[in-house]
Amino acid sequence: MTDCLFCRMVAKEIEPDVVYETKRVLAFKDLNPQGPVHILIIPKEHIPTINELKETHVQIAGEMMLAAQVVADQLGVAEKGFRLVMNCNKHGGQSVYHLHMHLIGGRQLDWPPG
């Protein structure tokens, strides 16, 4: 997807500030952080939204969760806590239509989030 920002990052056309990478997952610093730690975790495969997930994506969804665990530990927020957020479509707050998870931490997070 040449018009997808995250696909361009996966293709190395745009160089994100990578904190973790595997064969199928990429994690990098968010350009507009909402906390001291704000990482985006994406599948390298283009999946527009949660609504497009299929049974064939179960493994990649699990790998995204495991990536969050590793990144939270590496960045020192695992023990105190962090939040994982996945937005879906306009009303859910999604602005880039490539499946992604936000890992936010490094401070006390309020609830409800807004």
Steps between C-alpha positions, in 0.01 A plus 500: 500500500702795375266758655507342848735679740572187703559284191756758391669460838503122464655544152763735652391787273442692823728421795307481828677503837487121539508347848418139406472296181434143400425335168128591532479792748647849523493725809606864493465827692184700433570843349227654718552330837217501754726393785868468591489165316284476188580222254306384196502127430397397149486185292723520195209365297251769399174443688290820492296461822403251768189435290717339229665246733446140391574167667822496297611808699479337843876442514592857404252642753665284767845612387391862539399429861830323571687791342318733742617287791864509382496873422337590834770304680782652291372854561451448873121538521396135537515484879313823580256455213408621156200519269441334164254675266372397158269745323262392225362733234413869529277492809754281676774756438695317229694739278739265318320212333760233570434289808703628793517485876606787725711413804483795741669519838749673723235687704171437679229461234147614579177315434281539307741601225262736318 
